């Protein structure tokens, strides 16, 4: 058994620089065998110990880093847990590394559209990090025509459940639908914003994450991102 410092393992597996790995540990985002580690100098066995960052398993060093984009249908949960009904992992089981793929962020069970999955822990952490301010674009359909005043209120940055939301971009598509560009991703944020101005969202689809567009990928289908697409994503989340 060969023991290695935890921050060195995280750095070697592409999670962060050595200093960045130390910050992940100090922030309480790293677990070893289910236990949060906050102290520097802890040593682990890279081959035997189960290491997680922000509740996601860390890919082995020898595994190729991949990013998969999925057009998630309504009814699938964004989780890897068994017993949660139909999950997004069920949709990508034909990928040779599906067991190592982790959903990047959330997309509600009753929402559809672009979802990324990856075994690249560093990229995953950067995309979901609220300090990155990465844009995410959605198309919302509501049950009654949306008034310009309602859309302006959503755009200005309202207070929802005691939290001041960042301002966003809201663009009317037609009487019953509009696009939103957010730089944060709170739980069911768009539905709660709409509800606060008197609208009910009946369909929500994510169209874009940073530079990556959903495009013409059919619902329920997936594909691996090409290297230029992965590079563009990484460039978008660099500090």
Order of alpha helices (4+ residues) and beta strands (2+ residues): beta-alpha-alpha-beta-beta-beta-beta-beta-beta-alpha-beta-beta-alpha-beta-alpha-beta-beta-beta-beta-alpha-beta-beta-beta-alpha
